Every structure is written in structure tokens, then in C-alpha cells.
């Protein structure tokens, strides 16, 4: 009966939130699918759908019914733009962002002033308002760049940085214009605006990271709370921005910058943030933009058409000029210029905010308002088409020029003994894993072959379900391996050989828990045995805090480590770890090793916030305990006995690290080595140690030279020197 009453009362536009939400979700689902067949970007499909169902279309949805989600979507776009920035590249190219921001602000502003004053004959206030509107742009096409995987390209970084600069400048001009119209443009106004902006920026950029780092340390396992916490900070930043006298989008972008270092790009939390934005918030925003567009304004006489055409042409041409001059200034390719133009040509949120405020205050008339709506439609379509077309070319070009630093296929093995440390080890594996690698991560459980093996296999399989679920949250491929073997060492060694593993990640704990006794403690004697039977890169991890709370990564490198076969491989992983954690990197090493690190960074064409400290004597590295805080990650590169970079002082390093850095996250790295032809590392025969091939060659050359001198009649005197 209730359903029949509701059906009889059904009328358009829809007012009940249930059918409204249902209709919008079907639009979000079907519009991109249908328009994809016509090679029309999904963004355009959602905007056209908004035009159809809105107040200026078939009036299916009541005006203002989805404004809440639409505004949230705009803030979400700006937040993701700040969150996905490569902060190292952003700092490196900040002067370029400033230059582009100046171009994309002043060129449209000046050209708009000329158009409005000498062609359209508007008064001063209307001219300033419309000219500043030309300077704004909204990152409507940013989701396209994100989906194509080009957000770390310098052109995208510069465009995003320039966006926040020009939009901030425009919104400050808007505040000045409204203050002038209200007659409040005095000294108190300027003081209030400056102080409020300084307080707002300080709270977001300085306070949010401190709060976030504290929260992630205290609440480690509640993933839902992590997502809600981040979302709450985004909208809090937007609210604080409005209190400071600027638009909420500025706050959302700064929140993204503030939390950038706390949310690794490969983490499950980052995946959740992008998923919710792409599936819900951002589509709602695009539909709300379409609902603003009114094509009927074109029928209201030639004046509306002239103003709409002039505004649209000026908006596109001035933004193209800004991208062109940026290309000339920094030597960008035409494809990168088009990316900058595509991202900066769309006018939506800030534009409509500026024009609506001007219309309500009587500064502009209805023709300018309608012309601006047409401008929004055309620029969003042009920006989306240009970004997708240039983005595909740029993605292909970047894939082709990606340097090959290490050979072979990357495969990561994680022997797991304690489920309490399982998630932290998997998170570490995700952070050092090559983003382009399709190979799965292999969690491994070793069950000793005894009478209780069946029961242990059942328990281990239940334990590994949690690992699969955790990794699936980041859309990472995981293949669990369970092995029954005589002991832990043999199980790991055989698995490494069978699966052609390149990296082994071991957990390190000073405590011998019940699960360690059940599955075998990986640390201690077992670790020594693993290092003697596995030649691949081995990481031994001791994590007290989440890795995303890391402020600084301190890398300690022994002498001659640059000559190890696995040098480039492990260094590439450590640099990737620092970038994922958003941490500064400090390298303690000798001068030759420092030079080798610098050569690697140049060859890899990568960027990292890196500083060097002199450390010729490895015995001095425990002095670092005085300068390392609890938020720092200590990475010590060790070496197997008998290898090029091995030093006697490295014996017992784990125990000393456990004493001096017990509150820190600590990582031990053993580089990849080459096994001898007829032996395994560390196997001894009486008093003779079978050494790596490098050391054998040195001894062979010594003997060969000595024998040659004997046959020549020059018997060697004393010890044979290394030079001989």
C-alpha cells in the first residue's frame, strides 16, 4: 500500500534522495561505458549527463539535490592532486611551477582586461572580475592523467603547482573585489586577511603532519579509521580555508600536500582514497558541473552569442599561450605543452564561484553569466580531449624511455613466522616493489616435517588469509607458498631456487613468541644459516612503527659496497622506499661510495631528497644514535663473510643495533652475491674457507706472478704485496 502511494505521488523533478541517488549511480555506471564506444572521454559523458537531468535539461533531478556530493567531489579532486604529487619533483621544479603560475595568471588577466575594456566595454569592477575569471582553471581532466599513470611527469607536476598558485591569486582578488564593493577595503581588511592566511597555512602544513603521524602510530590496525581520519582532515582544511577568507579548494590542496608523506602511493590507504574518489565523489562533481550548463542562453539574442563566443575563445587562447611560453622557457616537448594546456584550460569550480558572486552583487549581468556557463562546457570538453590525447602519447613515450637499471625478473619472498609482523613486512614489500612489475609477492610459511605438520599447515593457511586480504586492499597480486621441509633454512633456500626469487624479506624480533616457537624464529641462528645458503638480496626488518610515519631514512654503507654485484639493485630499492615513505635520505659513506651513489642516481634518472655525510670508518656509525629520532628509519648495509665489502666489525651488528636503536625502525640489507662454482657461501672445509670468486682471483694472480718471478730467477723476498 505504501509503495502504491509513493508511485501515485511520483513526479519530476525527483525530490526523494533514494531515487535520486539510484539514478545518479546508474549514470556514473553507464555514461562512460556508452560514450567510450564513440571515443568520448568519460568526463565529458558525465558532464553531458548532468546537462540532461538538470534544471536546464529535462528537470529530472531537483536543483541543488546533489550539491553536497558535488562540492565534496571538487575538494576531493584538489586533495588527490596534492596527495599524488611527487614531492621531490615538486620541490625540484617549484620555480617552474611559479613561472607557469605567473604565465597562466598574468597572460589571461591582461588579455581579459583588454577584451573587456576595449571590445566588450565593461566597467572597471566587471573587467577585473571577468579578467580574473579567465586566469582560473579547475583540474577537471586530472583524473584522466592519473588513470594514464603520468601524474609524476614534470609537465603534470608543473601544471598542478601552477593551478594552486593562480587559483589562490584569483580568489584573493575576488576577496579584494567583494571587500571594495562592501566598502571594507581598509588597513584592518588587509591585516585580517594576511594574519588569517598565515594561521591557516601553519595549521595545515605544520599541524596536520604532526597529528597524522601521531594518529597512524597509535591506531595501527584499524584501516577504516585511517580512511575516515584522512577524509575528516581534508574537509577540516577546506573549512579552515573559508574561515581564512579563501575558497575551500585551497585548503583541500594544502591538506593533500601535508598528508603526502604519510600516505605511500602503493599503500592500501592510497588505493582506498583513489577508489572512493573515482567511484563516487568526482563523478558527482562532474554531473553537478553539467547541471549548471544552460544551452538555451544561445537563443536569447546575438549579444549572448557574442559574449559567449568572445569569453570562450579568449579563455582557451590565453591558456594555450601560457602553456606555449612555459614550453619555450623550459624546453618541453609539444606533447608536454598539450598536457599543460589540457589540464589548465578547463574552467569549472573557481570560475563559477567568481561569476556567481559577481552576478549576485550586480557587478555583471545575465549575458555574462550565461556566456560563462557556455565557456565552462566548451573548456571542459576541450581540456578533456586534449589531456587524453596527449596523455596517451606521453605515457607511451615514458614507457619506452624507462631505463633498465637491474637485470632479471623481480620476485619477492617473505618468509612469515609471526602474524603480528606480517602486515608490516607486506607493506615494506609493496613499497620497494617495482610499480611496473607484474610479478606477485610470495608470502612463505615453512612447516617442519613432523607428526604435527598437518595441524600446522591448517593454522598457517588461516594465518595467510589475512596476508592475502591485506595485500588485496592495494590491488597487489599475492601468491601464498606453504612448504613442508626439515627446517626453516632449507625451506627458504629451496623456495628461493624454485621460484627464482630476487629479494628475500625476513622479520627480526628480539622476542621469542609462541608463534615463533611454533613456526620457527627467522632471526638468530636461522638468519645466519639463510645468509649462508641464499645469495640473493636479503632484507632483515625490525619495524616498531608504521613506515609511512618515517621522517628521515638514514643509510649507512660500508667501504667497497659499490663493487658488490647487488649494489644497483638494493640501492634502487632503498631510494624507492624513501620516495614511497616521503622521507628525506641521508647517506653515511666514504667518498668513493658517495660518488658511486651519485652516478647511480644520474643513470637511473631518478630524483630523491638526498644529502651525504662522511663515514670512512664503519665503527663510528653507532654514534648516529645521538642524531636519530624515533621517526627515523635506520638502514645498514651489511655483507656476508668473505665478500668485497665485508668487515670484521659487521659481526654482531644486529645485536648492537637492537641495543642502541631499540625504539627505531631498523633495516639490515645484505646485497646479492655470486656463488662459487662448486660451493655455497660460508661452507668450510677444515681450516679452508671457500671464498667468493673475486677473492679467489686475487689469490690466483698473486701465485701466478710469484711463480713467473721464480722461473725468471727472481725469488720473492718476504711477503708478496697486494700490488704484486
C-alpha positions, 0 to 999 in steps of 0.5 A: 500500500505504501509503495502504491502511494509513493508511485501515485505521488511520483513526479519530476523533478525527483525530490526523494534522495533514494531515487535520486541517488539510484539514478545518479549511480546508474549514470556514473555506471553507464555514461562512460561505458556508452560514450567510450564506444564513440571515443568520448572521454568519460568526463565529458559523458558525465558532464553531458549527463548532468546537462540532461537531468538538470534544471536546464535539461529535462528537470529530472533531478531537483536543483541543488539535490546533489550539491553536497556530493558535488562540492565534496567531489571538487575538494576531493579532486584538489586533495588527490592532486596534492596527495599524488604529487611527487614531492621531490619533483615538486620541490625540484621544479617549484620555480617552474611551477611559479613561472607557469603560475605567473604565465597562466595568471598574468597572460589571461588577466591582461588579455581579459582586461583588454577584451573587456575594456576595449571590445566588450566595454565593461566597467572597471569592477566587471573587467577585473572580475571577468579578467580574473575569471579567465586566469582560473582553471579547475583540474577537471581532466586530472583524473584522466592523467592519473588513470594514464599513470603520468601524474609524476611527469614534470609537465603534470607536476608543473601544471598542478603547482601552477593551478594552486598558485593562480587559483589562490591569486584569483580568489584573493582578488575576488576577496579584494573585489567583494571587500571594495564593493562592501566598502571594507577595503581598509588597513584592518581588511588587509591585516585580517586577511594576511594574519588569517592566511598565515594561521591557516597555512601553519595549521595545515602544513605544520599541524596536520603532519604532526597529528597524522603521524601521531594518529597512524602510530597509535591506531595501527590496525584499524584501516577504516579509521585511517580512511575516515581520519584522512577524509575528516582532515581534508574537509577540516582544511577546506573549512579552515580555508573559508574561515581564512577568507579563501575558497575551500579548494585551497585548503583541500590542496594544502591538506593533500600536500601535508598528508603526502608523506604519510600516505605511500602511493602503493599503500592500501590507504592510497588505493582506498582514497583513489577508489572512493574518489573515482567511484563516487565523489568526482563523478558527482562533481562532474554531473553537478558541473553539467547541471549548471550548463544552460544551452538555451542562453544561445537563443536569447539574442546575438549579444549572448552569442557574442559574449559567449563566443568572445569569453570562450575563445579568449579563455582557451587562447590565453591558456594555450599561450601560457602553456606555449611560453612555459614550453619555450622557457623550459624546453618541453616537448609539444606533447608536454605543452598539450598536457599543460594546456589540457589540464589548465584550460578547463574552467569549472569550480573557481570560475563559477564561484567568481561569476556567481558572486559577481552576478549576485552583487550586480557587478555583471549581468545575465549575458555574462553569466550565461556566456560563462556557463557556455565557456565552462562546457566548451573548456571542459570538453576541450581540456578533456580531449586534449589531456587524453590525447596527449596523455596517451602519447606521453605515457607511451613515450615514458614507457619506452624511455624507462631505463633498465637499471637491474637485470632479471625478473623481480620476485619477492619472498617473505618468509612469515613466522609471526602474524603480528609482523606480517602486515608490516613486512607486506607493506615494506614489500609493496613499497620497494616493489617495482610499480611496473612489475607484474610479478606477485609477492610470495608470502612463505610459511615453512612447516617442519616435517613432523607428526604435527605438520598437518595441524600446522599447515591448517593454522598457517593457511588461516594465518595467510588469509589475512596476508592475502586480504591485506595485500588485496586492499592495494590491488597487489597480486599475492601468491601464498607458498606453504612448504613442508621441509626439515627446517626453516633454512632449507625451506627458504633456500629451496623456495628461493631456487624454485621460484627464482626469487630476487629479494628475500624479506625476513622479520627480526624480533628480539622476542621469542613468541609462541608463534615463533616457537611454533613456526620457527624464529627467522632471526638468530641462528636461522638468519645466519644459516639463510645468509649462508645458503641464499645469495640473493638480496636479503632484507632483515626488518625490525619495524616498531612503527608504521613506515609511512610515519618515517621522517628521515631514512638514514643509510649507512654503507660500508667501504667497497659496497659499490663493487658488490654485484647487488649494489644497483639493485638494493640501492634502487630499492632503498631510494624507492622506499624513501620516495614511497615513505616521503622521507628525506635520505641521508647517506653515511659513506666514504667518498668513493661510495658517495660518488658511486651513489651519485652516478647511480642516481644520474643513470637511473634518472631518478630524483630523491631528497638526498644529502651525504655525510662522511663515514670512512670508518664503519665503527663510528656509525653507532654514534648516529644514535645521538642524531636519530629520532624515533621517526627515523628509519635506520638502514645498514648495509651489511655483507656476508663473510668473505665478500668485497665489502665485508668487515670484521666489525659487521659481526654482531651488528644486529645485536648492537643495533637492537641495543642502541636503536631499540625504539627505531625502525631498523633495516639490515640489507645484505646485497646479492652475491655470486656463488662459487662454482662448486660451493655455497657461501660460508661452507668450510672445509677444515681450516679452508674457507671457500671464498667468493670468486673475486677473492679467489682471483686475487689469490690466483694472480698473486701465485701466478706472478710469484711463480713467473718471478721464480722461473725468471730467477727472481725469488720473492723476498718476504711477503708478496704485496697486494700490488704484486 
